[in-house]
Amino acid sequence: MALQLMLIPTEMGILILVIVALVLFGGSRIAGVGKGAGRAIREFKEETKGLNQADKDANSGTADTADPTAGTKPTTTDTEAKSE
């Protein structure tokens, strides 16, 4: 029972861990880690939003690859040009 109580972090224990981390790594390195983590989370959200939008487009049938020849003008062949 006493071992289980020691594993539960308290406010004092968290404060001690933060102080030890600041002493060992310094404020600038910890700030860089936080900045990198924030950038990674932001990129992850953007990519998942893009995937969700692509899934919605594919399910609704409005994907860009629906008709690749839409809006193009038909060209005349050599035999059609000679017969005119």
C-alpha positions in Angstrom: 0.0 0.0 0.0 2.8 2.4 0.8 4.5 1.7 -2.5 1.3 2.7 -4.4 1.1 6.0 -2.6 4.7 6.8 -3.5 3.9 6.4 -7.2 1.1 9.0 -7.2 2.5 12.4 -8.2 1.7 15.3 -5.9 2.1 19.0 -6.5 5.3 19.0 -4.6 6.7 16.1 -6.6 5.8 17.7 -9.9 7.4 21.0 -8.7 10.6 19.2 -7.8 10.7 17.5 -11.2 10.3 20.8 -13.0 13.1 22.4 -11.0 15.4 19.5 -11.7 14.6 19.7 -15.4 15.3 23.4 -15.5 18.7 22.9 -13.7 19.7 20.0 -16.0 18.6 21.3 -19.4 18.2 25.1 -19.0 15.2 27.2 -19.9 16.1 27.7 -23.6 16.3 24.0 -24.4 13.0 23.2 -22.6 11.4 26.1 -24.5 12.7 24.7 -27.8 11.3 21.3 -27.0 7.9 22.9 -26.3 8.1 24.9 -29.5 8.9 21.8 -31.5 6.0 19.8 -29.9 3.6 22.6 -30.7 4.7 22.7 -34.3 4.3 19.0 -34.6 0.8 19.0 -33.2 -0.2 21.9 -35.6 1.2 20.0 -38.6 -0.6 16.8 -37.5 -3.9 18.7 -37.3 -3.5 20.3 -40.7 -2.7 16.9 -42.3 -5.7 15.2 -40.7 -7.9 18.0 -41.8 -6.7 17.6 -45.3 -7.3 13.8 -45.2 -10.8 14.4 -43.9 -11.6 16.9 -46.6 -10.2 14.4 -49.3 -12.5 11.7 -47.9 -15.5 14.0 -48.0 -14.7 15.0 -51.6 -14.3 11.3 -52.6 -17.5 10.3 -51.0 -19.5 13.2 -52.5 -18.2 12.6 -56.0 -16.7 16.1 -56.4 -13.1 15.0 -56.6 -10.8 16.7 -59.1 -10.2 13.5 -61.0 -13.9 13.0 -61.8 -13.5 13.9 -65.6 -10.1 14.9 -66.7 -11.3 15.9 -70.2 -14.1 18.2 -69.0 -13.8 21.7 -70.4 -11.3 20.7 -73.2 -12.0 21.5 -76.8 -12.1 18.5 -79.2 -9.3 18.6 -81.8 -9.7 17.7 -85.5 -7.8 14.8 -86.9 -5.8 14.9 -90.2 -8.6 13.0 -92.1 -11.2 15.5 -91.0 -9.1 18.4 -92.1 -8.5 16.9 -95.6 -12.2 16.3 -96.2 -13.1 20.0 -95.6 
